[in-house]
Amino acid sequence: MNKLIILVESTTTPGFHNYWPRFLHAAETIPGLRRESTSRISRVLFGDAQYALIHELFFDSLSSLQAGLASPPGKEAGRLLQDMTGGRVQLLIADHSEDDMDNIRKYRALDKDARG
């Protein structure tokens, strides 16, 4: 799985909250999109990064992500993103994997049994 990570510096840009629903609508119609998530930053524990919001768009593969971003809805979402942030945004593409704690515990138990 691959994802586009959108790091938004500020949500106080004039008109941000008017653009946000329009951005979501465009993003949610991007071909190949599997899921999305939004995180509003409440506190920075360490480091200099100052972001107000993280939005992630998940795709099955890098090629489906790239095709989705090149589509008309992808281009519209990108335009709206630039308009609503005044360009104060970082975009990252990442290979994404995740695991749940039940599976992690299962492998911990197997590892423990193997060590005796």
N, C-alpha and C positions, 0 to 999 in steps of 0.2 A: 504494500500500500504506500502511496505517496501523498504528501499534503502540501498545500500552499499555506504558509504561515504569514499572517498579516499583523504587523506590530504597529499600532496606532499611538503616536506620541501624545495626542491631546484630543479630547472630545468636546473642547470648548471653542473650536473653530466655528465662526458664524455659519449657521445653517446645518451644522453637523447632524443634529437630531431630525431635521427635515429630510436629509439625504439618506440617513441610515435605513429606513424601511424600503426605500427605492433600491439601495444597494443590495439589501438582503433579497429582495424580489428578483433582481437580475442574477445575483450569485446562485440562488436556489434553482434557477432554470439552466445553469451551465450543464451542457451534456457531459455525462460521465460522473457527475458529482454523486458520491455515496453517502456522505454525511457532513455535517458542519458543527462547529462548536464556537462559543464565544466566552471569553473570560475577561471580566473587568478586574483590573489590578487594584487591590486594596492596600498593598504595602510592598515596598521593595526591601527585602531583608539584607541584601548585600549587593554591592556593585553600583556602577554609575548609570546603568540603563534606566531611563525614565519613560515608561509607557503607561498609557491609561487603559488600553484594551488590546486583547489578542483575539483574532478571529482566524479559525482554521477551516480549510476546505479539503476534504479527503477524497481521493480517487484511487481506483484499483491499481493504476500503473503511472509511471512518468509520462508515457505517451498519451494516456487518456487525460492526464492533467494538462499537458501542453496543448492537446487538441481542444480541450474545454476552454482554456484561456484564449485560444485563437478564434473561438466561435463568436458570433454576434453577441450572445448574452455575456460571454466572458469579457469581450471588449467593452461592453456597456458597463459591467460591474467595475472594471478597471478605471473607466472614465469617471464614474460616480465616486469611486474611492479617492481618486486624485482631487476631485472637486470638493468633497466633504472634509478632506484632511488638509487642504492647502499644500499638498505634497509632503506633509510631515508624517511619512509612513515608511516602513521597511517591509520588504517582501522577501521571503525565504522559501525555498523548496527543500523538503526533507523526505528521506526514506523513513517510513513510519512502521513500527511494530509495537505491539503491546501484549501483555500477559495478565491473567487474573491471578489472584492470590491462591485460589484452590489448586491451580496448575503448578504454581511456584512451590507450594507446600508439598505437593505430590513428588516433585523432583528433589526437593530437600530430603524427604523421607527415603527415597531411593538411594540418594548419595550417602546418607547416614548408614543405611543397611549395607551398602557396598564397602564402607570403611570398617564395618563390624563393630 
